[in-house]
Amino acid sequence: MAQATVPDQMTAIAIKDDKGPASALYPVTLPTPTPDPGQILIRVEAAGVNRPDIAQRAGFYPPPPGAPQTMGLEVAGEVVHGAGRWKTGDKVCALLGGGGYAQYAVCDARHALPIPGGLSPLEAAGLPETVFTVFANVFEHGALKAGETLMVHGATSGIGTTAIQMAKAAGARVIATARGADKARKALELGADIAIDATTQDFAEIAQADGGCDVVLDMVGGDYFAKDLAALKTGGRIVFIAAQAGGKVELNIGALMMKRAVVTGSTLRPRPADEKARLTAAVEATVWPWIAAGKLRPQIDSVFPLEEAANAHAVLEAGDHLGKIMLKP
């Protein structure tokens, strides 16, 4: 099929002075990217807003070499320049190294997946960053298995809502923590077996009373770490994907030894292209059937026009959202 006609320029989101608060985001006109060999060009229909975007905006999470300098780690839309398995007109969602806050985005053809049947492009755009992160950390690094128990913090975030559903789809039990009773109720609605209001309840005590956790997915850090360790069963695993409450923790080596615990963590964006391609194939083989079976569906909190990316960031930073915050060009 012939390649689609693509404009020479597009609207994207830039950061005034290269870093700053949410209000530093503003729309600009940039050249439409040209795909390199092995890359596809996507006409973006929706893009996800994620915590790493905030870190990049603040100057703490630079794009990997070769990636666009603009933000945006996940999109969905129509292929307008094909490569690999993709042809013009295909509908895909994709994991990006950057550049998703725009009308057009390029990505390695191996890092794209078909939009699952029954999902809109808006919903599908909320899958890649969260699903890849949960799969790599909970199921690969954390080795969660059917019958085990996962504790997930930040249960109503994009990552949290995804982790609850994926763990349940895999046959695991879920203990979810959230800040506030309303968020705890939402976690139960998504399938969590136990939901804890971390502002009023001690999640380590509740987990211990339930028999403990096999895996803890922690994006908080700080003083949560000691409680994570207390909540673990013997042989349990703590997996860090962020440290919103602080990156330095106090470790009781004796407690770690007694629990025979494993503490690990990872980032997604800096991984080599071949590793992301491997992860893409694994996600398609394992997670896409869960979506087809109705066991996983992105939770969309709010949608902003691309030009209002600053407002989207402000909502994400406020922390009152339930699920994903999205942009539509």
Secondary structure, DSSP 8 states (H G I E B T S, - for coil): -------SEEEEEEEGGG--SGGGEEEEEEE-----TTEEEEEEEEEEE-HHHHHHHTTSS---TTS-SS--SEEEEEEEE-BTTB-TT-EEEEE-SS--SBSEEEEEGGGEEE--TT--HHHHTTSHHHHHHHIIIIIIIS---TT-EEEESSTTSHHHHHHHHHHHHTT-EEEEEESSHHHHHHHHHTT-SEEEETTTS-HHHHHHHTT-EEEEEES--TTHHHHHHHHEEEEEEEEES--TT-S-----HHHHHHHT-EEEE--STTS-HHHHHHHHHHHHHHHHHHHHTTS----EEEEEEGGGHHHHHHHHHHT---SEEEEE-
